[in-house]
Amino acid sequence: MNLPLNNEAFSVRQPLGELGDDPALYKTLLESTLAIPWKIDWASMRFAYIGPQIEPLLGWAQDSWVSVEDWTSRIHPDDRDYVVNFCVSQSLAGIDHEADYRALTKDKGYVWIRDVVHVVRNEAGEVESLIGFMFDISERKRIEHELLKMQKKLEALSFEDGLTGSANRRLFDQRLAAEWKSARAAQEPLSMVLLDIDHFKQYNDFYGHVQGDECLMKVAAALGLAGSRLRDLVARYGGEEFALLLPDTDEAEALAIAEKCREAVEALQIPHARSGCGAVVTVSVGVGTVIPPDDGQVRHFCEAVDKRLYAAKQAGRNRVVSTFSA
């Protein structure tokens, strides 16, 4: 293909005087850059030119780029409809634009491309041609992908308790606020379970903090199995205290899950020589259920559940106290 070089073809501005009007010089400049220049005639929808850099990048020979059909067929299927529709609509409107997409290579791979497009119009304002540059942005996309993965990992860590792997208090509070709002709108029950490991300070003092950490991890794992429904959330609420958030769960269901948690921890049979309520590690449990009223506050709900946990401790520990059992 011959490059139709003139002052209107590849630049909105007039060429710099220092460069003169030598077409060969412009051709050399265009074809020595890593960006790939191209031009499409709007009336025929055929390539008037595409730079030779296209072949080393995508594998398709320079003379195989004949019409826009060649361009569209070499866009990744997942990107094709959006990119084509966007570029056509912008071009029809006479708007300069750019698009990022995956261009298919001849060996059936793909390269991330940024296409920067300038719409050339005649004196009547009609679209005459499209000119632009393709840039290989694969490395930029790879870095963006790695940064996104890192960001998601950091976000996950920011919501995870570092010791037990359960959700942390921050995530629990956010989810509680969201589920409270949802339950109030749908007028559905929302339940919460608070658990506290019985005499954990004495456990730590007698067995040491390393054993104490192992105890917390085992308890968290047992609770995770007990509260394993899709929307259930198990969180380390603070210290040796854990919480379960049970959306769309009525009082009877919540009490059954709470008792299952208590039994699961006791079944671990972790020796506790300094417990005042048994020979193994146990938990005291408070349970509450509410259909949030319009004027209700989530803080009051948490306080009510906490009072039931305190009642379980006062009643001898290793037991569940709920609205049913109070």
JOFEN-V743464 format. One record per pair of residues at least 12 apart in sequence whose C-alpha atoms are under 6 Angstrom apart, sorted by the first residue. I is the first residue (numbers start at 0). J is the second residue. D is the distance in whole Angstrom. If there is no record, write none. Layout:
# JOFEN-V743464
I;J;D + I;J;D
This chain:
# JOFEN-V743464
2;48;6 + 34;132;6 + 34;133;6 + 34;134;5 + 35;50;5 + 35;52;6 + 35;132;5 + 35;133;5 + 36;49;6 + 36;50;5 + 36;131;6 + 36;132;4 + 37;49;4 + 37;130;6 + 37;131;6 + 38;129;6 + 38;130;4 + 39;128;6 + 39;129;5 + 40;128;5 + 41;127;5 + 41;128;5 + 44;66;6 + 44;67;6 + 45;65;6 + 45;66;4 + 46;65;5 + 46;66;5 + 57;104;4 + 58;104;6 + 58;105;5 + 59;105;6 + 73;102;6 + 73;103;5 + 74;101;6 + 74;102;5 + 74;103;6 + 75;101;5 + 75;102;6 + 75;103;6 + 93;118;6 + 95;116;6 + 95;117;5 + 95;118;6 + 96;116;5 + 97;114;5 + 97;115;4 + 97;116;6 + 98;113;6 + 98;114;5 + 99;112;6 + 99;113;4 + 100;112;5 + 110;137;6 + 111;136;5 + 111;137;5 + 112;134;6 + 112;135;5 + 112;136;6 + 113;133;6 + 113;134;5 + 114;132;6 + 114;133;5 + 115;131;5 + 115;132;5 + 116;130;6 + 116;131;4 + 117;129;6 + 117;130;5 + 117;131;6 + 158;170;5 + 163;216;5 + 165;234;5 + 166;234;4 + 167;234;5 + 167;235;5 + 168;236;5 + 183;291;5 + 186;290;6 + 187;247;6 + 187;290;6 + 188;247;5 + 188;248;6 + 188;249;6 + 188;289;5 + 188;290;5 + 189;246;5 + 189;247;5 + 189;248;6 + 189;288;6 + 189;289;5 + 190;245;5 + 190;248;6 + 190;287;6 + 190;288;4 + 191;243;6 + 191;244;5 + 191;245;6 + 191;286;6 + 191;287;5 + 192;242;5 + 192;243;5 + 192;285;6 + 192;286;5 + 193;241;6 + 193;242;5 + 193;284;6 + 193;285;5 + 194;240;6 + 194;241;5 + 194;283;6 + 194;284;4 + 195;239;6 + 195;240;4 + 195;282;5 + 195;283;5 + 196;239;6 + 196;281;6 + 196;282;4 + 197;281;6 + 197;282;5 + 198;274;6 + 201;273;6 + 218;264;6 + 221;263;6 + 222;260;6 + 225;260;6 + 231;244;6 + 231;245;5 + 232;244;5 + 250;288;6 + 265;281;5 + 281;317;6 + 282;317;5 + 283;311;6 + 283;316;5 + 283;317;5 + 283;318;5 + 284;308;5 + 284;319;5 + 285;304;6 + 285;307;5 + 285;308;4 + 285;319;6 + 285;320;5 + 285;321;6 + 286;304;6 + 286;321;5 + 287;304;5 + 287;321;6 + 307;320;6
